[in-house]
Amino acid sequence: MKTKEGHKLAKTAKLESHLGFVVSLKRPDFWGLINPEWSLCSKGRRQSPIDIDPARLLYDPNLRELRIDKHKLLSFPLRKSAGIPPRCSRVCHTDD
């Protein structure tokens, strides 16, 4: 019989493998109160800062330049294959 914690660990390991970053199970539910820079985390749903390990990042030379204007970027998908829909206030990229 699977425990709730065991199920959570298995689900987290699958997510980490797919997205390429470590998800912390020990994150507090009140990130937005800890640091003023993370205030959006307390206003949104299911948001928290993530710790991306630079040693595990892969560079894709085929990516086009991403320009962000003066408007705040609310969120950004890590990969289209992750099934995370883009919900950005203003994002522009060049086609050159």
ABEGO torsion letter per residue (X at the ends): XBBAAAAAAAAAAAAAAAAGBBBBAABBAAAAAABAAAAAAAABBGBBBBBBBAAABBBBAABBBBBBBABBBABBBABAAAGBBBBBABBBBBAX
